[in-house]
Amino acid sequence: MPLIADSLAIARADAAMLRRQPRLLLALLGVVLIPAFYALIYLEAVWDTSSTEALPAIIVNLDRGTEQHGRRIDLGADLVRTLQARRAFGFTVGDDETRARQSVRAGRSLFALIIPPDFSTNAMRGNSPGEGRLVVYASEGNHYTGAGLARRFAAELGHQVNETINERRWALVLGANAGSGDRLERYRGAIGQLRDGARAQAEGAGRLAEGSGRLAEGADELAAGVNQVAEGSRRLGITLRSLDAGRPPAAELEALKAGAARQEAGEQALGRGLDTLRGSAQALGDGLGQLREAAQAQQGVGEAMAARLDPPIGAAHRLAEGLATAAEAQARLAQGSLALGRGVGALTDGMATMGNAISALPAALPAEERLTALTEGGRALAEGAARLHAGLPALRNGAGQLESGLVLLERSLPAGVETLDGTARGLAAPVQPEIQIDAPVRNDGTALVPPTIPVALWLGAVMIAFVFPLRTLPADVAGASRLGRAAGKALLPAAAALAQAAAVLLMATLLLRIPVSQPDGLVLSVAAASLAFMMITLAVVRALGDAGKALASILLIVQVSASGGIVPVELTSEFFQKINPWLPFTWVVRAVRASLFGAFDREWLAPLGMVLLAALVAFACATLVGRWRVVARDLYRPTIDF
């Protein structure tokens, strides 16, 4: 078929060209391998970002620790030992929080873990969730991916520390509360009651000893009294029998009672007679008075007679008064005789009753053998009281020793069972790491600006190399000085590179509206980066010709992976870590981050100086290395066919 024949013919022509140009064949081989080389470099750089032990981080442990249930707890020190043992990051330990934060801002540490002085106290207390605060200080502006790793570390750290604290807390609960607080209180109450009882027993034993002493004395006195009672009972029996034998007969008592009755009757008759005499005397006096009044009515003899009647009348009245007094006395005598009669009656009756009782008393008194037993019992009681008094001091001493032992036991008991304070949520999650971000980055897209800008500028420099013939000079200017030829060849490409930088800045600020911390630093950093990349491209093309453009592409791939723009350089291979400080990309990324986000303590001058130094070195190489290709003015044209 003509189509196949034509196609094969053209392909054979291209193959013949390759055979005639061995360098072109090598270039083709390089082009074939560049995609695989790029993939290898980039994938190797980000192959295992989970292996973070090479990332530098700093721990500042300010924790003072605490005590709970008599145990010393230093959660901060335990956390430091655990993190260093796990080697999740390349941890170093410091003691100055300010220096640690400065280390993060300067980019020497990916993040800082700051353990506050009251961390153990607050974490074990657990009054509220997150009361045990841990501070993870990172800079998004320094490295957004590194700050993301710090955030992930903070979340895992909170979970890990909470598990550790819960384990410690349960150990305390199981250890300290194994005896149960309620039982401890009951033990303490029972011991207190026993102690009070022992004290009361000791006091009672003392009082009992005093009482037993008095009891012993009383028992001795009782024994003596019992002897006296027994002896008195014997004598009383003898006396009662004597009284019974000497008491008056009943007939005499009856005669005494009858005489008293007769006296009472005579006294009554005498009283009636005196009343009669007093009435008669009164009547006699009244009659004589009337006679005197009648005599006074007669003159002469009658008056003399009336005068003689005055004495008899007075005597009659005095007789009546005396009889009245005698009657009153006799009445009292009659009452006395009446009382005497009654008393005599009661006396005779009492004497009779007493006689009967006296006759019965000797029979009621205890027999002689009982009195003997009473005497011996009193003696035995006295001896027992003496022995009781002798044994009570030992009882008192024992009660005192019991009280002392109970007091010692009570003091040996803990003051109380410490319970878990706090709330359920606070105890479940007492620790909440706090992320503190320096040089914050607005979003993921903004975080890609620092590594993207140098990539775009480098690609721009390579594209400029396809427009301007960087190794070719027109014949009419070939005689210029070495420096003049290099400067002249670099002038327009440098201007184009600066125009690219301006376009990139306008795109970032006007289209993407990215906030800029230090606009002057960003402008100078981007401009310096565009010039440096253009000078580097000029140098490699001057040295290697068109193959330098391929080398520039390879250098772009290497720098993207080794500059730490995408992932921290510590996560890359050892080779990339060693060449990192020597790459212009590294310093461009740092300068852009510092000026765009305020990262690295807003320090962009130093990395800007490194970028300008790279531009000068590259220009010097472009001036000194390689040979110029001189062509006629009419053959001086772009390296690509437009």
HUHUNOR-V965180 format. One record per helix or strand of 2 or more residues. SS is the DSSP state (alpha for helix, beta for strand). FROM is the first residue (numbers start at 1). LEN is the number of residues. If there is no record, write none. Layout:
# HUHUNOR-V965180
SS FROM LEN
SS FROM LEN
This chain:
# HUHUNOR-V965180
alpha 2 19
alpha 22 24
beta 56 6
beta 66 3
beta 71 3
alpha 75 12
beta 90 5
alpha 97 9
beta 111 5
alpha 119 7
beta 132 8
alpha 144 33
alpha 181 66
alpha 250 47
alpha 301 64
alpha 368 45
alpha 424 5
beta 431 8
alpha 444 4
alpha 449 19
beta 472 3
alpha 475 3
alpha 482 30
alpha 519 26
alpha 546 17
alpha 569 3
alpha 574 9
alpha 584 14
alpha 600 3
alpha 605 20
beta 629 3
alpha 633 3
